[in-house]
Amino acid sequence: MPIDIVSTCRHYTRGIFIPTAPDQLLKIEEGAVVQLVVHTDGSEVLLGFYGPGQLIVPHPADSCYIYFQAHTDVTLHTMAWSEAHKLPGLMDQLRTHIWRQEAWAALQARAANEDRLLGILTLLTEQFGMATKNGILLDLRITHQQLASAIGVTRPTITRLISILRRRHLLSTVGVGNQERFLLHHQPHTTHS
C-alpha cells in the first residue's frame, strides 16, 4: 500500500463478519473473504471469493442483504473512496472485479448443474489455483454446502455431481476433512485479469 494513501489495516479471524460501508473500498492483503447474500426467505447464496490483492466493493444498504465474511484469517486495508483513487492500477482492478462478478453470474445460466459446478471450480482455480503435474489445485477450502449455495442445489446433489466429475476424470480431491482440496484435471478457460 503506497504511503500517501490513508487506510486502516484490520485483521479478522475465520468466520467473522467484515463490517463495510458503501463509501469505503477494501483491499485484501492476505487470506480469503467470501461474499454472501441473504434472501428474504432466509436462504443464503454464495456470490464469490476474494483473495490477496483483490478489492472488495461494498454494496449500498438496500433490500439486498449482501455481506462479507472472513473465510480464513484475513488482513485487509479499509480506505475511503476519496483515498482509493490514489491506488495504482485502480481502474484495472475494478474492471477485473466486474469481469469476475459477471463470469460468476453467467455460470448461473448454464443448464446443467454439472457444468455450473465445474465452471465455479474453474473460476476459483483462476483466483486460488496452483499448477501441479496433475492439473490445477484449488488451494482454498470450500465445502459441499458452499458449492451447493453457489449453484443453487442441495448439498447431497453436490456430492453426487463431484462423483460424476471424478468418474469423468475432470477432477479429484487431495487431502481429507478440512484439508480436502479440489484438483481440476482439465485446462481452465482464461478470463480477463
Backbone hydrogen bonds in HBPLUS format (Angstrom, degrees):
<---DONOR---> <-ACCEPTOR-->    atom                        ^
c    i                          cat <-CA-CA->   ^        H-A-AA   ^      H-
h    n   atom  resd res      DA  || num        DHA   H-A  angle D-A-AA Bond
n    s   type  num  typ     dist DA aas  dist angle  dist       angle   num
A0005-ILE N   A0002-PRO O   3.28 MM   3  5.83 165.1  2.30 118.3 120.0     1
A0008-THR N   A0078-THR O   2.86 MM  70  5.15 155.6  1.92 143.9 151.9     2
A0078-THR N   A0008-THR O   2.85 MM  70  5.15 157.7  1.90 141.7 148.4     3
A0010-ARG N   A0076-LEU O   2.80 MM  66  5.49 164.4  1.83 165.9 171.0     4
A0076-LEU N   A0010-ARG O   2.95 MM  66  5.49 161.5  1.98 154.5 160.7     5
A0012-TYR N   A0074-VAL O   2.84 MM  62  5.13 158.9  1.89 147.6 153.2     6
A0074-VAL N   A0012-TYR O   2.76 MM  62  5.13 166.4  1.78 157.0 161.6     7
A0016-ILE N   A0013-THR O   3.09 MM   3  5.85 158.2  2.14 149.8 151.0     8
A0015-GLY N   A0070-ALA O   2.64 MM  55  5.18 171.9  1.65 152.5 151.5     9
A0070-ALA N   A0016-ILE O   2.88 MM  54  5.41 166.9  1.90 152.0 154.7    10
A0018-ILE N   A0068-PHE O   2.91 MM  50  5.44 174.5  1.91 142.2 141.4    11
A0024-GLN N   A0021-ALA O   2.99 MM   3  5.51 150.2  2.08 129.3 128.4    12
A0081-TRP N   A0023-ASP O   3.12 MM  58  5.91 152.9  2.20 143.6 141.5    13
A0025-LEU N   A0079-MET O   2.80 MM  54  5.44 152.0  1.87 160.0 168.3    14
A0079-MET N   A0025-LEU O   2.94 MM  54  5.44 156.9  2.00 158.3 165.7    15
A0026-LEU N   A0056-ILE O   3.07 MM  30  4.95 170.6  2.08 149.1 150.5    16
A0056-ILE N   A0026-LEU O   2.73 MM  30  4.95 157.1  1.78 145.6 149.0    17
A0027-LYS N   A0077-HIS O   2.87 MM  50  5.19 154.3  1.94 146.2 154.7    18
A0077-HIS N   A0027-LYS O   2.82 MM  50  5.19 160.2  1.86 147.8 153.3    19
A0028-ILE N   A0054-GLN O   3.01 MM  26  5.68 167.5  2.03 166.2 166.9    20
A0053-GLY N   A0028-ILE O   2.70 MM  25  5.38 165.2  1.72 150.8 149.7    21
A0029-GLU N   A0075-THR O   2.78 MM  46  5.41 160.9  1.82 146.1 150.9    22
A0030-GLU N   A0075-THR O   3.21 MM  45  5.27 160.1  2.25 137.4 140.7    23
A0075-THR N   A0030-GLU O   2.95 MM  45  5.27 159.8  2.00 146.2 147.9    24
A0071-HIS N   A0032-ALA O   2.83 MM  39  5.33 144.2  1.96 136.1 144.6    25
A0072-THR N   A0032-ALA O   3.26 MM  40  5.44 145.3  2.38 149.0 142.9    26
A0033-VAL N   A0050-TYR O   2.87 MM  17  5.11 159.7  1.92 146.6 153.3    27
A0050-TYR N   A0033-VAL O   2.78 MM  17  5.11 148.2  1.87 150.8 158.1    28
A0034-VAL N   A0069-GLN O   2.89 MM  35  5.37 166.3  1.91 161.1 163.8    29
A0069-GLN N   A0034-VAL O   2.96 MM  35  5.37 153.8  2.03 151.4 159.2    30
A0035-GLN N   A0048-GLY O   2.81 MM  13  5.28 164.7  1.83 155.9 155.8    31
A0047-LEU N   A0035-GLN O   2.77 MM  12  5.28 169.0  1.78 150.7 150.8    32
A0036-LEU N   A0067-TYR O   2.90 MM  31  5.46 168.3  1.91 160.4 164.3    33
A0067-TYR N   A0036-LEU O   2.83 MM  31  5.46 159.4  1.87 151.4 158.3    34
A0037-VAL N   A0045-VAL O   2.97 MM   8  5.34 147.3  2.08 144.3 154.6    35
A0045-VAL N   A0037-VAL O   2.86 MM   8  5.34 159.5  1.90 154.4 161.4    36
A0038-VAL N   A0065-TYR O   2.96 MM  27  5.42 152.8  2.03 142.4 150.1    37
A0039-HIS N   A0043-SER O   2.82 MM   4  5.41 165.9  1.84 165.4 166.6    38
A0042-GLY N   A0039-HIS O   2.84 MM   3  5.33 160.1  1.88 120.5 125.0    39
A0054-GLN N   A0051-GLY O   3.00 MM   3  5.69 159.5  2.04 144.4 148.6    40
A0083-GLU N   A0080-ALA O   2.88 MM   3  5.31 149.6  1.97 111.1 120.4    41
A0084-ALA N   A0080-ALA O   2.91 MM   4  6.19 149.5  2.00 147.8 157.8    42
A0086-LYS N   A0083-GLU O   2.98 MM   3  5.89 167.1  2.00 127.2 131.4    43
A0087-LEU N   A0084-ALA O   2.86 MM   3  5.47 167.0  1.87 123.5 127.9    44
A0090-LEU N   A0087-LEU O   3.31 MM   3  5.40 143.5  2.46 134.2 126.2    45
A0093-GLN N   A0089-GLY O   2.99 MM   4  6.25 159.3  2.03 158.0 164.5    46
A0094-LEU N   A0090-LEU O   2.86 MM   4  6.12 158.0  1.91 157.2 163.3    47
A0095-ARG N   A0091-MET O   2.92 MM   4  6.06 155.7  1.98 145.1 152.1    48
A0096-THR N   A0092-ASP O   2.97 MM   4  6.19 158.3  2.02 146.7 152.1    49
A0097-HIS N   A0093-GLN O   2.94 MM   4  6.12 152.0  2.02 142.1 150.3    50
A0098-ILE N   A0094-LEU O   2.96 MM   4  6.25 158.7  2.01 150.5 154.8    51
A0099-TRP N   A0095-ARG O   2.96 MM   4  6.23 161.3  1.99 149.9 155.3    52
A0100-ARG N   A0096-THR O   2.93 MM   4  6.15 159.6  1.97 152.0 156.7    53
A0101-GLN N   A0097-HIS O   3.09 MM   4  6.35 160.6  2.13 147.8 153.0    54
A0102-GLU N   A0098-ILE O   2.89 MM   4  6.12 158.7  1.94 153.5 159.7    55
A0103-ALA N   A0099-TRP O   2.86 MM   4  6.06 157.0  1.91 149.2 155.5    56
A0104-TRP N   A0100-ARG O   2.94 MM   4  6.13 161.4  1.97 150.1 154.9    57
A0105-ALA N   A0101-GLN O   2.95 MM   4  6.16 161.9  1.99 147.8 152.8    58
A0106-ALA N   A0102-GLU O   2.80 MM   4  5.96 153.6  1.87 147.7 155.5    59
A0107-LEU N   A0103-ALA O   3.17 MM   4  6.39 141.1  2.32 143.0 151.5    60
A0108-GLN N   A0105-ALA O   3.06 MM   3  5.48 142.8  2.20 108.3 118.3    61
A0109-ALA N   A0106-ALA O   3.07 MM   3  5.54 155.0  2.14 111.1 118.4    62
A0110-ARG N   A0107-LEU O   3.12 MM   3  5.50 161.2  2.16 110.3 116.2    63
A0115-ASP N   A0112-ALA O   3.05 MM   3  5.27 120.4  2.42 101.0 114.8    64
A0116-ARG N   A0112-ALA O   3.05 MM   4  6.46 153.9  2.12 150.4 158.2    65
A0117-LEU N   A0113-ASN O   2.87 MM   4  6.14 163.8  1.90 157.0 160.6    66
A0118-LEU N   A0114-GLU O   3.00 MM   4  6.18 170.3  2.01 149.2 152.1    67
A0119-GLY N   A0115-ASP O   2.86 MM   4  5.89 150.8  1.94 140.5 149.4    68
A0120-ILE N   A0116-ARG O   2.94 MM   4  6.17 158.9  1.99 150.9 155.4    69
A0121-LEU N   A0117-LEU O   2.99 MM   4  6.25 169.5  2.00 157.1 159.9    70
A0122-THR N   A0118-LEU O   2.89 MM   4  6.02 150.2  1.98 142.3 151.0    71
A0123-LEU N   A0119-GLY O   2.90 MM   4  6.18 160.5  1.93 150.5 155.3    72
A0124-LEU N   A0120-ILE O   2.96 MM   4  6.21 157.3  2.01 150.2 156.7    73
A0125-THR N   A0121-LEU O   2.93 MM   4  6.20 144.0  2.06 142.2 151.9    74
A0126-GLU N   A0122-THR O   3.13 MM   4  6.45 138.9  2.30 143.5 154.1    75
A0126-GLU N   A0123-LEU O   3.15 MM   3  5.17 129.0  2.42  94.3 107.7    76
A0127-GLN N   A0124-LEU O   3.11 MM   3  5.18 135.0  2.32  96.9 108.9    77
A0128-PHE N   A0124-LEU O   2.72 MM   4  5.84 169.4  1.73 159.8 163.4    78
A0129-GLY N   A0125-THR O   2.73 MM   4  3.93 121.3  2.08 124.3 121.0    79
A0139-ASP N   A0128-PHE O   2.94 MM  11  5.56 151.6  2.02 149.4 150.2    80
A0130-MET N   A0137-LEU O   2.84 MM   7  5.08 141.4  1.99 135.8 148.4    81
A0137-LEU N   A0130-MET O   2.82 MM   7  5.08 167.9  1.84 151.9 147.9    82
A0132-THR N   A0135-GLY O   2.73 MM   3  5.26 152.5  1.81 170.2 179.1    83
A0135-GLY N   A0132-THR O   3.33 MM   3  5.26 160.8  2.37 101.2 106.8    84
A0136-ILE N   A0184-LEU O   2.89 MM  48  5.21 155.4  1.95 151.3 154.7    85
A0184-LEU N   A0136-ILE O   2.86 MM  48  5.21 157.6  1.91 155.7 149.6    86
A0138-LEU N   A0182-PHE O   2.79 MM  44  5.37 175.4  1.79 171.2 172.7    87
A0147-LEU N   A0143-THR O   3.05 MM   4  6.38 160.3  2.09 149.1 154.2    88
A0148-ALA N   A0144-HIS O   2.85 MM   4  6.07 153.9  1.92 146.9 154.7    89
A0149-SER N   A0145-GLN O   2.94 MM   4  6.16 156.8  1.99 146.8 152.6    90
A0150-ALA N   A0146-GLN O   2.94 MM   4  6.18 147.2  2.05 144.0 153.3    91
A0151-ILE N   A0147-LEU O   3.11 MM   4  6.40 149.6  2.21 150.9 156.7    92
A0152-GLY N   A0148-ALA O   2.84 MM   4  5.70 121.8  2.18 145.7 159.1    93
A0153-VAL N   A0148-ALA O   3.08 MM   5  4.91 159.0  2.12 133.7 138.6    94
A0157-THR N   A0154-THR O   3.12 MM   3  5.19 122.5  2.47  96.8 111.3    95
A0158-ILE N   A0154-THR O   3.16 MM   4  6.59 149.5  2.25 147.4 155.5    96
A0158-ILE N   A0155-ARG O   3.05 MM   3  5.12 117.9  2.45  98.7 113.8    97
A0159-THR N   A0155-ARG O   3.11 MM   4  6.49 159.4  2.16 155.2 160.2    98
A0160-ARG N   A0156-PRO O   3.02 MM   4  6.30 156.4  2.08 145.0 151.1    99
A0161-LEU N   A0157-THR O   2.81 MM   4  6.08 156.9  1.86 151.2 158.1   100
A0162-ILE N   A0158-ILE O   2.82 MM   4  6.04 158.6  1.87 156.7 161.9   101
A0163-SER N   A0159-THR O   3.13 MM   4  6.37 152.7  2.20 141.6 148.6   102
A0164-ILE N   A0160-ARG O   3.04 MM   4  6.39 151.9  2.12 145.6 153.3   103
A0165-LEU N   A0161-LEU O   2.92 MM   4  6.22 163.1  1.95 153.6 157.5   104
A0166-ARG N   A0162-ILE O   2.87 MM   4  6.09 146.1  1.99 145.3 155.0   105
A0167-ARG N   A0163-SER O   2.96 MM   4  6.23 162.9  1.99 149.9 153.9   106
A0168-ARG N   A0164-ILE O   2.99 MM   4  6.26 143.4  2.13 144.7 155.4   107
A0170-LEU N   A0165-LEU O   2.93 MM   5  5.35 162.7  1.96 168.6 164.7   108
A0169-HIS N   A0166-ARG O   2.85 MM   3  4.93 156.8  1.90 108.7 114.7   109
A0185-HIS N   A0170-LEU O   2.78 MM  15  5.00 167.3  1.79 130.5 134.6   110
A0172-SER N   A0183-LEU O   2.90 MM  11  5.20 145.1  2.03 140.6 151.9   111
A0183-LEU N   A0172-SER O   2.78 MM  11  5.20 161.6  1.82 158.2 155.1   112
A0174-VAL N   A0181-ARG O   2.81 MM   7  5.21 155.8  1.87 150.0 157.4   113
A0181-ARG N   A0174-VAL O   2.79 MM   7  5.21 146.9  1.90 148.1 159.3   114
A0179-GLN N   A0176-VAL O   3.00 MM   3  5.29 147.3  2.11 137.1 133.4   115
A0180-GLU N   A0177-GLY O   3.11 MM   3  5.48 167.5  2.13 114.6 117.7   116
